């Protein structure tokens, strides 16, 4: 005997031989809309109209207004932890209604991202690779009756297309023509070795706690042969102008140093990060994130 249940995480088959499961597809939404009004609910309503059984999740709706860089990083932070076949809709779209392209990216990992082609895909393309990009054909992939609306493509184009993909109403090939050439990419500092130091960018802050996340991965950092307790000199700059310079130890975690003291650690993505124990490093030193910011980390000889 076999029963089929559809729940928030897809379809689960219960078989007499034991448990087995398969991903049925889901829609994950990211915007800079916030939740103070009905914009996000309208997007979800469109998706539910496509398929009332479709699992819908929120990545975040608290991207700072118009901040394409933050949208790019939150996708990088999140997408790889979802099963292949998951459809992400990311709408941070200051160019809505202009000639910027509406696209769907298929990563080499099998994830789909529906978004304006404005730089949002920069970091995801670097991390997961591009299998193909298709431009959305709005003559067939647009909410019926929305043709007179030019300022809410998140509802009328992106949520509608994303829901149809996640629900299996259309295939990736049905989205529209393959995009010739590259996607729009945001310029940013890329992590590298520089003599006895490593240099990288600051793609994001740990927003709630004010920790500073770099793009310097553990493998690159390991080239400096760090040991817990070693001290490092850290210089942070914005557009080449020094904003912070100081020394701090490499620690397992925050409690390894006294309250309010600085530390260098590996965050949950295994990237080098900077913190003040029980305080905001970013607020204390006026640090922000984005392509204009860079960090240099050098081991101090004992």
N, C-alpha and C positions, 0 to 999 in steps of 0.2 A: 504494500500500500504506500502511496506517495501523496503528500499534501504540499501545496504551494502557498507560502505566506509572503506578502509584500509589505515590507516595513521601511523604516527610515533609512536603513542601510542597504536596501536592495531586496533581492529575492533569496530566500533560504529554502532549500529542499530538505525535507525530512524523509529519509529513506530507511527501510528496515535494516539495511547493511550498515547504517551509521549516518553521521552528519556530513553533509557537503554543502558548499555554498558557492555562489557566483555573483559577481557585481552586475547589477541591473542598470547602472548609470545613475548619475545624480547631477544636479545643477548647484554650483557654488557661486555666490554673488559677492562682488566687491565694488564699492562706489565711494565717492566723496560727498554723498548726499546727506549723511546723518540720518537720524530716525525721528526728527522733530515734526516732520510732515508726512505726507502720504506717498512720497516718490518710490521708496523701496517697496511698500505694500502694493503699489500699482504694478511694479515689475513682477512681483510674485503672483499677482492676480493674472497677469498675462500668461505666466508659466503654467499656472493651475488650469487655465482654460485650454492650454495645449494638451495637458494630461493631468487629471486630478490626482493621480497616484504618484506623480513625479516627486522624488525626495529633493527638497530644496534646503540649502544650508547657507549661512552667512560666513564669509571670510572676515570682512570688516566693512563698515560703512562710515568709518571715522578717519579715512584718508584726509589730510588737510586739503582744503578747497584748491583745485587746479594743480595739485602736486603730483605730476606724472611720475616723478622719480620714486616717491613713496609707494605708488601703485605698483611700479616695476619691482621694488624690493619685496613687498608683501606677497607677490606672486612667487618670487624666488624662494621666500621663506616657507611657503606652504604647499605648492603644487606637488612636489615629489613625494609628499607623505600621503597622497590620495591614490587610489587604484587607477591604473590605466583605464581610459574610457571616460573618466570624470570630465565634465564640461564646466569650465570657469567663464563667468561673464565679469569683465572688469571695465567699469565706466568711470573714468576720470577724463573728462572730455571738454577742455576749454575751447576746442575748435569745432564744437557741434554745429552742424548746419553749413560748414564750409566744405572745401574740396578735399579735406583729409579723408583717407580711405577707411572704410569699415571692413574688418578682416576677421578670419578665423585662422589661428595658428594650430597646426598639429605638430606636437613635439615628437622627437624620436622615441620618447618614453610612452607615447600613445595618449597623452593628455591633449585636450582641446581648449583653446582660449579664444573667446569672442570679445573683441575690443576695438576701439579706434587705433589705427596705425600711427601713433604719435610718440613712440618711444616706450610705451608701457611694456613692450615685449623684450626690451633690451637685455635684461639680466637672465630672463628665462631662456632666451635663445642661446646665450652663452653657456648656461648650465646644462640644459637638457637637449639642446640642439634642435634644429628645424628639419622636420620631414617635408613639410609643404605649408604654404600659406595660400589661402583663397580669399578673394574679395567677395563680400556679401552682395549678391544680386538682389537689390531691394524690390525689383519688380515681382519677385516670388517669395522673398524672405523678409516680409514686412507685415506688421499687424494690419489687418484689413480695416480700412476707414481712417488710417492715421496719416494719409498722404499730405494733408494740409499742415501737419505738425512738423516743425523744423528744429525744435529745441529739446526734444526728449527722445533721442535715439536709444537711450538706455532702456526705455519701455518698448518703443515701437519697432526697433531693429535688433538690438543686442539681446534683450531678455527673450524676445520672440524666437529669434534664430537659435539661441542657446538652448531653450526649452525643446524646440523641435529636434535638435541634435541629441540631447540627453534622452528624450523619450523615444528615439528611433524613428520619428516621423520622416526625417530626412537623413541622408548620409553626408559625410564630409564632402563628397564629390558634388552633392546637390547644392552646396552653399553658393557657388559661383565660380568664375574662372580663376585659374592659378595665377598668382601675382608674379609678374616678371620683376627680376631685380630683388634688391634687399629690402627688408623692413626699415622703418625709421629707427635709428639707434641714438641713445643719449651718450654724450661724451662723459667719461669718468676715469678716475685714476684706477689703474689695475694693479693688483698686488704683484710685487716683484722683489727680488734680492738686490740690494745695493751695498756691495762690500760687506761690512760687518753688521749691516742693518737690514731690516725688511721695511718696505714702503708700500702703502696701500691707500685705499679710500675709506670714507665713512658712509656706507650706504644707508644706515639706519640707526636710530636710537631705540633702546629698550624703553618705550615711551613712558610707561608708568613709573619706572624707577630711575630713569635718567642715565642708565649705563650707555656707554658709547661702543657701538658695534663696528668693527672694521671688516674688510673683505680679505684679511690675511688669514688663510687657512692654517690648520695645524701642521700640515705637511711642509709648507713653506717656512713656518715658524720653527719647525724642528731643525732646519738647517743651521740655526743659531745655537743648537745644542743646549736648550734651556733646561734647567732643573728648578724644581720648586724651591723658592727662597732666593734665587738669583735676582739681581736688580737690573732694571732696564731704564734707559733714558727715553722719554717719549716727547716728541715734538708734533704738535697739531697745527696745521695752517689752513687758511681759507684763501684760495686764489693766490697762493704763494706767500701770504703774509702770516707770520707766526702769531697764533692766538694763545697757545699754551705750550709750556716746556716744563718738564719735571721728571722726577725719578720715582719708581715704584717697584715693589717686588712682584714676581710671578707666583701666584697662589692657586691652590685648589679651588677655593671658593671665598665668599665674602668674609666669613667669620674668621679667616686666617689672619686678618689684620684688625687693629683696634677700630672702634667706631669712628667714622669720619676720615679714616686713613685711606689712601689710594691703593689700588691693586690692579694687576694685569692678570687676566684669566681667559680660559677658553669658554665661549658661550655654548648654548645648546645646539648650535649649528657647527660647532668646532671651529669657530673663528675667534681670533684674538680680540678681546674686548677690554674696556677700561671702566673702572667703577670707583666710587667712594662707598665704603661700608656704611649702610643705613642712611646714605645721602645721595643726592643727584649730582653726578660728575658733570653732566651737561649743563645744568643750571649754575653750578658753582663756577664754571669756567667759560660760560657763553659758547658752548659747542653746539653745532647743529649738524645735520646730515645732508648729503647730496653730492652731486658731481663736482662742486667747487671745493670740497674739503679733502684734505690729505693727512696722513699720519706717518711718521717715521719712528721706528722702534729699534733701538740699538742696545745690545747687551753690554753692561758695564763690567769690565774686567775686575776680577777679585784681587 
